Amino acid sequence: MSVILRILFVLVGSITALFVARDSLNFDIIQTFVAILLVTALLLGGSFWSLWRKT
């Protein structure tokens, strides 16, 4: 689980750095927000995949 979260945060850090400067005061807050959005999207995608496979 730790490895998955580390890979996720590396991905989130690079996505956030595209839109916000790393030395910005809000970088950590925006990075956390992007991480929550990405996890939510992955969970929704997994649930829709599960529903699609059953039909």
MMTF fields as JSON, N, C-alpha, C and O atoms, coordinates in Angstrom:
{
  "mmtfVersion": "1.0.0",
  "mmtfProducer": "UNKNOWN",
  "numBonds": 219,
  "numAtoms": 220,
  "numGroups": 55,
  "numChains": 1,
  "numModels": 1,
  "chainsPerModel": [1],
  "groupsPerChain": [55],
  "chainIdList": ["A"],
  "bondAtomList": [4, 2, 8, 6, 12, 10, 16, 14, 20, 18, 24, 22, 28, 26, 32, 30, 36, 34, 40, 38, 44, 42, 48, 46, 52, 50, 56, 54, 60, 58, 64, 62, 68, 66, 72, 70, 76, 74, 80, 78, 84, 82, 88, 86, 92, 90, 96, 94, 100, 98, 104, 102, 108, 106, 112, 110, 116, 114, 120, 118, 124, 122, 128, 126, 132, 130, 136, 134, 140, 138, 144, 142, 148, 146, 152, 150, 156, 154, 160, 158, 164, 162, 168, 166, 172, 170, 176, 174, 180, 178, 184, 182, 188, 186, 192, 190, 196, 194, 200, 198, 204, 202, 208, 206, 212, 210, 216, 214],
  "bondOrderList": [1, 1, 1, 1, 1, 1, 1, 1, 1, 1, 1, 1, 1, 1, 1, 1, 1, 1, 1, 1, 1, 1, 1, 1, 1, 1, 1, 1, 1, 1, 1, 1, 1, 1, 1, 1, 1, 1, 1, 1, 1, 1, 1, 1, 1, 1, 1, 1, 1, 1, 1, 1, 1, 1],
  "groupList": [{"groupName": "MET", "atomNameList": ["N", "CA", "C", "O"], "elementList": ["N", "C", "C", "O"], "formalChargeList": [0, 0, 0, 0], "bondAtomList": [1, 0, 2, 1, 3, 2], "bondOrderList": [1, 1, 2], "singleLetterCode": "M", "chemCompType": "L-PEPTIDE LINKING"}, {"groupName": "SER", "atomNameList": ["N", "CA", "C", "O"], "elementList": ["N", "C", "C", "O"], "formalChargeList": [0, 0, 0, 0], "bondAtomList": [1, 0, 2, 1, 3, 2], "bondOrderList": [1, 1, 2], "singleLetterCode": "S", "chemCompType": "L-PEPTIDE LINKING"}, {"groupName": "VAL", "atomNameList": ["N", "CA", "C", "O"], "elementList": ["N", "C", "C", "O"], "formalChargeList": [0, 0, 0, 0], "bondAtomList": [1, 0, 2, 1, 3, 2], "bondOrderList": [1, 1, 2], "singleLetterCode": "V", "chemCompType": "L-PEPTIDE LINKING"}, {"groupName": "ILE", "atomNameList": ["N", "CA", "C", "O"], "elementList": ["N", "C", "C", "O"], "formalChargeList": [0, 0, 0, 0], "bondAtomList": [1, 0, 2, 1, 3, 2], "bondOrderList": [1, 1, 2], "singleLetterCode": "I", "chemCompType": "L-PEPTIDE LINKING"}, {"groupName": "LEU", "atomNameList": ["N", "CA", "C", "O"], "elementList": ["N", "C", "C", "O"], "formalChargeList": [0, 0, 0, 0], "bondAtomList": [1, 0, 2, 1, 3, 2], "bondOrderList": [1, 1, 2], "singleLetterCode": "L", "chemCompType": "L-PEPTIDE LINKING"}, {"groupName": "ARG", "atomNameList": ["N", "CA", "C", "O"], "elementList": ["N", "C", "C", "O"], "formalChargeList": [0, 0, 0, 0], "bondAtomList": [1, 0, 2, 1, 3, 2], "bondOrderList": [1, 1, 2], "singleLetterCode": "R", "chemCompType": "L-PEPTIDE LINKING"}, {"groupName": "PHE", "atomNameList": ["N", "CA", "C", "O"], "elementList": ["N", "C", "C", "O"], "formalChargeList": [0, 0, 0, 0], "bondAtomList": [1, 0, 2, 1, 3, 2], "bondOrderList": [1, 1, 2], "singleLetterCode": "F", "chemCompType": "L-PEPTIDE LINKING"}, {"groupName": "GLY", "atomNameList": ["N", "CA", "C", "O"], "elementList": ["N", "C", "C", "O"], "formalChargeList": [0, 0, 0, 0], "bondAtomList": [1, 0, 2, 1, 3, 2], "bondOrderList": [1, 1, 2], "singleLetterCode": "G", "chemCompType": "PEPTIDE LINKING"}, {"groupName": "THR", "atomNameList": ["N", "CA", "C", "O"], "elementList": ["N", "C", "C", "O"], "formalChargeList": [0, 0, 0, 0], "bondAtomList": [1, 0, 2, 1, 3, 2], "bondOrderList": [1, 1, 2], "singleLetterCode": "T", "chemCompType": "L-PEPTIDE LINKING"}, {"groupName": "ALA", "atomNameList": ["N", "CA", "C", "O"], "elementList": ["N", "C", "C", "O"], "formalChargeList": [0, 0, 0, 0], "bondAtomList": [1, 0, 2, 1, 3, 2], "bondOrderList": [1, 1, 2], "singleLetterCode": "A", "chemCompType": "L-PEPTIDE LINKING"}, {"groupName": "ASP", "atomNameList": ["N", "CA", "C", "O"], "elementList": ["N", "C", "C", "O"], "formalChargeList": [0, 0, 0, 0], "bondAtomList": [1, 0, 2, 1, 3, 2], "bondOrderList": [1, 1, 2], "singleLetterCode": "D", "chemCompType": "L-PEPTIDE LINKING"}, {"groupName": "ASN", "atomNameList": ["N", "CA", "C", "O"], "elementList": ["N", "C", "C", "O"], "formalChargeList": [0, 0, 0, 0], "bondAtomList": [1, 0, 2, 1, 3, 2], "bondOrderList": [1, 1, 2], "singleLetterCode": "N", "chemCompType": "L-PEPTIDE LINKING"}, {"groupName": "GLN", "atomNameList": ["N", "CA", "C", "O"], "elementList": ["N", "C", "C", "O"], "formalChargeList": [0, 0, 0, 0], "bondAtomList": [1, 0, 2, 1, 3, 2], "bondOrderList": [1, 1, 2], "singleLetterCode": "Q", "chemCompType": "L-PEPTIDE LINKING"}, {"groupName": "TRP", "atomNameList": ["N", "CA", "C", "O"], "elementList": ["N", "C", "C", "O"], "formalChargeList": [0, 0, 0, 0], "bondAtomList": [1, 0, 2, 1, 3, 2], "bondOrderList": [1, 1, 2], "singleLetterCode": "W", "chemCompType": "L-PEPTIDE LINKING"}, {"groupName": "LYS", "atomNameList": ["N", "CA", "C", "O"], "elementList": ["N", "C", "C", "O"], "formalChargeList": [0, 0, 0, 0], "bondAtomList": [1, 0, 2, 1, 3, 2], "bondOrderList": [1, 1, 2], "singleLetterCode": "K", "chemCompType": "L-PEPTIDE LINKING"}],
  "groupTypeList": [0, 1, 2, 3, 4, 5, 3, 4, 6, 2, 4, 2, 7, 1, 3, 8, 9, 4, 6, 2, 9, 5, 10, 1, 4, 11, 6, 10, 3, 3, 12, 8, 6, 2, 9, 3, 4, 4, 2, 8, 9, 4, 4, 4, 7, 7, 1, 6, 13, 1, 4, 13, 5, 14, 8],
  "groupIdList": [1, 2, 3, 4, 5, 6, 7, 8, 9, 10, 11, 12, 13, 14, 15, 16, 17, 18, 19, 20, 21, 22, 23, 24, 25, 26, 27, 28, 29, 30, 31, 32, 33, 34, 35, 36, 37, 38, 39, 40, 41, 42, 43, 44, 45, 46, 47, 48, 49, 50, 51, 52, 53, 54, 55],
  "secStructList": [7, 2, 2, 2, 2, 2, 2, 2, 2, 2, 2, 2, 2, 2, 2, 2, 2, 2, 2, 1, 7, 6, 6, 1, 6, 6, 2, 2, 2, 2, 2, 2, 2, 2, 2, 2, 2, 2, 2, 2, 2, 2, 2, 2, 2, 2, 2, 2, 2, 2, 2, 2, 2, 2, 7],
  "xCoordList": [0.821, 0.0, 0.869, 0.538, 1.959, 2.861, 3.475, 3.629, 3.823, 4.415, 3.405, 3.754, 2.163, 1.117, 0.911, 0.785, 0.875, 0.701, 1.897, 1.718, 3.1, 4.275, 4.245, 4.562, 3.867, 3.759, 2.667, 2.835, 1.55, 0.454, 0.914, 0.601, 1.649, 2.085, 3.16, 3.241, 3.975, 4.926, 4.176, 4.51, 3.174, 2.349, 1.603, 1.552, 1.024, 0.289, 1.222, 0.845, 2.416, 3.374, 3.755, 3.885, 3.935, 4.294, 3.116, 3.311, 1.908, 0.725, 0.527, 0.259, 0.657, 0.476, 1.554, 1.277, 2.77, 3.871, 3.677, 4.261, 2.864, 2.568, 1.745, 1.856, 0.921, 0.001, 0.376, -0.019, 1.136, 1.473, 2.973, 3.551, 3.6, 5.029, 5.3, 4.536, 6.388, 6.703, 6.995, 6.779, 7.48, 7.793, 6.597, 6.733, 5.434, 4.219, 3.789, 4.013, 3.169, 2.733, 1.588, 1.426, 0.805, -0.353, -0.056, -0.984, 1.189, 1.507, 1.058, 0.486, 1.303, 0.923, -0.584, -1.08, -1.305, -2.765, -3.325, -4.205, -2.815, -3.291, -2.874, -3.62, -1.707, -1.253, -2.176, -2.505, -2.586, -3.509, -4.862, -5.46, -5.343, -6.613, -6.552, -7.491, -5.46, -5.299, -5.213, -5.738, -4.561, -4.479, -5.863, -6.18, -6.682, -8.032, -8.85, -9.587, -8.721, -9.434, -8.989, -9.818, -7.69, -7.179, -7.637, -8.002, -7.624, -8.089, -9.58, -10.024, -10.355, -11.783, -12.046, -12.92, -11.289, -11.46, -11.102, -11.779, -10.058, -9.681, -10.756, -11.075, -11.316, -12.369, -13.638, -14.271, -14.011, -15.176, -14.947, -15.84, -13.756, -13.435, -13.481, -13.957, -12.993, -13.048, -14.455, -14.786, -15.285, -16.671, -17.45, -18.247, -17.234, -17.902, -17.38, -18.137, -16.114, -15.554, -16.217, -16.54, -16.414, -17.057, -18.495, -18.937, -19.227, -20.606, -20.654, -21.539, -19.725, -19.695, -19.375, -19.923, -18.485, -18.101, -19.236, -19.301, -20.127, -21.232, -22.318, -23.042, -22.444, -23.529, -23.126, -23.928],
  "yCoordList": [-1.183, 0.0, 1.253, 2.243, 1.208, 2.353, 2.67, 3.836, 1.629, 1.83, 2.466, 3.342, 2.023, 2.589, 4.067, 4.88, 4.424, 5.82, 6.674, 7.819, 6.14, 6.896, 7.176, 8.283, 6.178, 6.368, 7.387, 8.237, 7.299, 8.248, 9.671, 10.586, 9.88, 11.223, 11.756, 12.967, 10.897, 11.353, 11.835, 12.873, 11.09, 11.478, 12.779, 13.667, 12.889, 14.096, 15.303, 16.401, 15.113, 16.215, 16.738, 17.947, 15.848, 16.295, 16.972, 17.94, 16.476, 17.115, 18.501, 19.459, 18.612, 19.9, 20.89, 22.08, 20.418, 21.306, 21.888, 22.92, 21.234, 21.794, 23.067, 23.946, 23.173, 24.296, 25.306, 26.468, 24.882, 25.756, 25.662, 24.577, 26.794, 26.799, 26.07, 26.199, 25.306, 24.521, 25.381, 24.931, 26.609, 27.466, 28.314, 29.187, 28.061, 28.761, 28.286, 27.135, 29.191, 28.837, 27.826, 27.058, 27.822, 26.933, 25.61, 24.839, 25.317, 24.107, 22.849, 21.955, 22.76, 21.557, 21.371, 20.247, 22.466, 22.386, 21.929, 21.071, 22.503, 22.132, 20.704, 19.98, 20.294, 18.926, 17.933, 16.887, 18.245, 17.385, 17.322, 16.251, 18.461, 18.503, 17.66, 16.923, 17.765, 16.969, 15.484, 14.65, 15.145, 13.745, 13.186, 12.058, 13.969, 13.522, 13.34, 12.363, 14.285, 14.152, 12.916, 12.214, 12.648, 11.493, 10.183, 9.254, 10.09, 8.879, 8.679, 7.556, 9.766, 9.676, 9.213, 8.379, 9.754, 9.348, 7.875, 7.164, 7.422, 6.011, 5.102, 4.062, 5.492, 4.688, 4.674, 3.629, 5.818, 5.865, 5.042, 4.327, 5.149, 4.353, 2.863, 2.081, 2.47, 1.06, 0.564, -0.565, 1.398, 0.972, 0.9, -0.019, 1.851, 1.781, 0.609, -0.006, 0.302, -0.853, -2.133, -3.03, -2.205, -3.373, -3.509, -4.612, -2.399, -2.445, -2.813, -3.556, -2.308, -2.582, -4.044, -4.64, -4.63, -6.026, -6.99, -8.089, -6.607, -7.478, -7.562, -8.555, -6.537, -6.542, -7.214, -7.302],
  "zCoordList": [0.0, 0.0, 0.0, -0.653, 0.72, 0.793, -0.569, -0.933, -1.312, -2.635, -3.588, -4.379, -3.507, -4.36, -4.049, -4.965, -2.766, -2.381, -2.798, -3.212, -2.697, -3.124, -4.622, -5.058, -5.405, -6.855, -7.165, -8.039, -6.447, -6.63, -6.328, -7.089, -5.237, -4.875, -5.812, -6.02, -6.373, -7.387, -8.619, -9.19, -9.022, -10.157, -9.877, -10.729, -8.683, -8.305, -8.226, -8.634, -7.714, -7.636, -9.002, -9.19, -9.953, -11.293, -11.998, -12.733, -11.782, -12.37, -11.77, -12.495, -10.464, -9.803, -10.216, -10.361, -10.405, -10.789, -12.189, -12.517, -13.011, -14.324, -14.227, -15.081, -13.191, -13.073, -11.996, -12.081, -10.981, -9.862, -9.618, -9.686, -9.337, -9.045, -7.731, -6.774, -7.689, -6.494, -5.271, -4.146, -5.462, -4.323, -3.89, -3.032, -4.475, -4.075, -2.689, -2.312, -1.943, -0.593, -0.607, 0.341, -1.665, -1.747, -2.43, -2.676, -2.744, -3.504, -2.776, -3.398, -1.473, -0.718, -0.665, -0.742, -0.534, -0.472, -1.818, -1.874, -2.887, -4.219, -4.548, -5.208, -4.103, -4.332, -3.619, -4.179, -2.417, -1.685, -2.392, -2.493, -2.877, -3.6, -4.869, -5.17, -5.609, -6.831, -6.487, -7.225, -5.38, -4.963, -4.643, -5.019, -3.955, -3.631, -4.906, -5.04, -5.845, -7.118, -7.893, -8.474, -7.905, -8.637, -8.011, -8.731, -6.695, -6.015, -6.267, -6.508, -6.212, -6.474, -7.903, -8.141, -8.849, -10.247, -10.437, -11.179, -9.784, -9.888, -9.298, -9.874, -8.153, -7.541, -8.387, -8.537, -8.935, -9.816, -11.083, -11.538, -11.641, -12.821, -12.531, -13.354, -11.375, -10.989, -10.761, -11.121, -10.164, -9.934, -11.241, -11.429, -12.147, -13.445, -14.273, -15.024, -14.141, -14.833, -14.323, -15.102, -13.009, -12.414, -12.903, -13.222, -12.965, -13.459, -14.931, -15.356, -15.705, -17.14, -17.408, -18.336, -16.599, -16.805, -16.436, -16.988, -15.523, -15.123, -16.174, -16.237, -17.001, -17.982, -19.263, -20.193]
}
